[in-house]
């Protein structure tokens, strides 16, 4: 199924040659697949559902790319799509009432890799804490702290005043720090993978 979708997307993108200001679907997929996967993960999509959610995002890109006007960056446009897909995914998951594992069991590691294990545990804890955040706070936190976007861009994307975006960021940081302290994880152990 995924291979067939990939072929359809690549064939469709080959029909319209890119210009200097236009993206093809293939170009978007090749350039931003990692960004889309990372964004969906931090917006609360479970690892097991990440491939399906990425496909949904790129199906939307395939349908709507001709409507992209370039008023914002392509990553801002993709983030907005990811936000909607992740939100819909969380609603569907809640309706199914499935209990999923957040992460597969770790492979055995040697005692010399203690710091790697500590970081993996910290990252896992961060994922759990992000999932517990209010969606508005999570969006602002992920965009600012992980994706390193400007607050002006975040406020525009979130559809809120700039001060509200700053408040959400402050509230999210406070809640995450409190959760990390409660779980015994040092904030310095949390290294977000790019």
N, C-alpha and C positions, 0 to 999 in steps of 0.2 A: 504494500500500500504506500509506504513512504517513498519507495523508489519510483513508483508510478507518479506520485504527486510531484516529486523532484523533476522528472522528465517533462511533465506537463508545464511546470513553471518555467523550466529552462527553454522549452520549445516556444512557449508564448512570448518570452522575453526576447528570443532571437528574431521574432517577426517584426519588432519595432526597433530599428537601430537607434542607439542612444545619441543624443546631442549633448552639447556641453552643459546644458542646464537640466537635462532629463536623465532619470535613472531607469534602468531596466530592472525587471524583477530579479533576474540572475545577479546583477550587480549588487542589489540590496541584500540578497541572501548571502552572497559571498563576503561582502564587506561587514555585515552587521549580525550574522547568525550568533556569534558569541555574545554580543551585547544583548540581543533579545533573550537568549537563554539565561544569562546572568540576571537581567532585569526581572524576568518572570519568577526566577527562584527567589529573589529578594522581595517580590510582591506576594509571596506566600504560596506559590504553586509547588506542590510536592515533587520531589526528584523523580518519582515514578511516572508522573504525569507531564514532565517537562517537554518531552518530544512531541506529544500531542498538542500541548499549548503552543509550542513554537510553530507547528504546522498551522494551527488556527491563525496565528499572527500573520504568517506569510501568505495564507489564503486571502486574508483581508488586504494585505499589501497588493496581491495579484488583482483583486477586484477594484481597489481604490487608487492605485498608483497614478492613473491618468488624472485623478482629481487633486493630486498633491501639487500645490501651487508654489511651494518653495518659500513661503512667507516665514517659516521657521526652519530650523535645520532638520535634516532627515531623521536624526536620532530623537529629536523632540517629537516628531510625528510618530515614529515607531514607539516611543515611550507611551504616548497617548493610546495607541492601539494595544500595547502590552497591558496597560492599566485596565482597559475594558475587558480584555480576554482573561486576565487574572481574576478580576472581580466576578465575571460570569462563571469561571471555573470553580472558584470558592463557593459560589451559590449552589452549583450543581453537586459539588462534593458534600456540602452540608445536607442537601436533600437526599443524597444516597445514604448518608449516615455510615459511611465506611470508616473503619479504623485502619489507618495506613501507618507503616513504619516511616519515620522521617528520613532515616538513613539506613542503608544495609549494614549488616554487621561488619566491623573492621577486620581487615586481614591481620593475622598475627605479626607483631613487629618485635624487633630485638630491643633489649633494655637500653641500648644507646640512643634510641629514638624517642626518649621520653618527652623532649620538647615538641616533637612532631605530634605526638599523641595529645599533649596538653593543648596545642593549637587546634587540633581537630575537635576536641571536646569543647573548646571555647567557641569555635565556629558553629558547632551544632547547637550550643546553648544560645548563641546569637540568633540563629534561625528560629528557634522556639520563641525567644523573646520578641522578635520581629513579628511573628505570627500572632502574638498576643496584643500587639499595638493596635490602636484605633487605625482604620484604613487611611484616614487623612494624615495622621502623624507618620505612619509608615511610608507613605508616598513622599512626603517632604524629607524625611530622614534618609531614605534610600537615594533620592535624587541629589541631596546635598553631600552626604557623607560618603556614599559609595560611588555614585556617578559623577560627583564633583561639578554639579551644575550651579549656576549663579542663582541667588535667591530671587532675583527679578524674573528669571526664566521659570523658576519653580512656581512662583505665585501665579504667573500667567497660565502655566500648564494646569495647576490645581484649581484655577478659577477662583482665587481668593485674594484679598488685599495682601500687600507685602508684609505688613505687621502680623497678620494672621499666620502667614507662612513661618515667620520667625518664631511666633509663639508655639506653633506645632512642632517645630524643630527642637525648641527648648524642652517642651513637655516630653517628646520622644526620647531625647537624650537622658533626661532625668529618670524616666521609667526604665530605660535600658540599663543605666548605671545601677539603679536600685536592684534590678533583677540579676545583674551580673554579680553584685556584692552578695546578694542572698544565696546565689549558687556557688559562691566561693571562687569565681573566675575573675582574674585580674584583667581589667580593660586592656592592658598592654599585651595580653595573650591573644586578643582578638585581632587577627590580621585578615582583612577582607581580600579574597582572591580577585584579581582583575580578569 
